[in-house]
Amino acid sequence: MFVAIQTENRDGHDFLENARAAGAVAALVSRETSLVDLPQLVVSDTEKALRELAIQ
């Protein structure tokens, strides 16, 4: 699973296609895009969601 994290300098959403090509089977995103053939789980804050997944 690829997690699209947005920072001041980069937006992980710009790398969804690269992630798919590298073998990602899904993406955790804060906004869905139809430009990539990849299942996307949309959350309001990807960093917070990643932290929640990590403690599970």
QUIFENVEN-V723803 format. One record per residue. RES is the residue in one letter. PHI is phi in degrees with one decimal (NA if undefined). BURIAL is I if it has 16 or more other C-alpha atoms within 10 Angstrom, else O. Layout:
res = (RES,RES)
phi = (PHI,PHI)
burial = (BURIAL,BURIAL)
This chain:
res = (M,F,V,A,I,Q,T,E,N,R,D,G,H,D,F,L,E,N,A,R,A,A,G,A,V,A,A,L,V,S,R,E,T,S,L,V,D,L,P,Q,L,V,V,S,D,T,E,K,A,L,R,E,L,A,I,Q)
phi = (NA,-96.2,-110.6,-85.8,-100.8,-105.3,-124.6,-61.7,-99.0,-142.1,-122.8,-56.8,-62.9,-70.4,-110.6,-61.0,-65.6,-61.1,-63.9,-61.4,-63.9,-85.0,114.2,-61.6,-105.1,-163.6,-139.3,-98.7,-132.3,-101.6,-151.0,-80.2,-130.3,-91.7,-78.9,-125.2,-84.9,-151.1,-58.7,-127.5,-99.5,-93.5,-130.1,-75.7,-142.6,-68.1,-65.5,-63.9,-63.1,-64.0,-61.2,-62.8,-64.4,-66.1,-87.2,-77.5)
burial = (O,I,I,I,I,I,O,O,O,O,O,I,I,O,I,I,O,O,I,I,O,O,O,I,O,I,I,I,I,I,O,O,O,O,O,O,O,I,I,I,O,O,O,O,O,I,I,O,I,O,O,O,O,O,O,O)
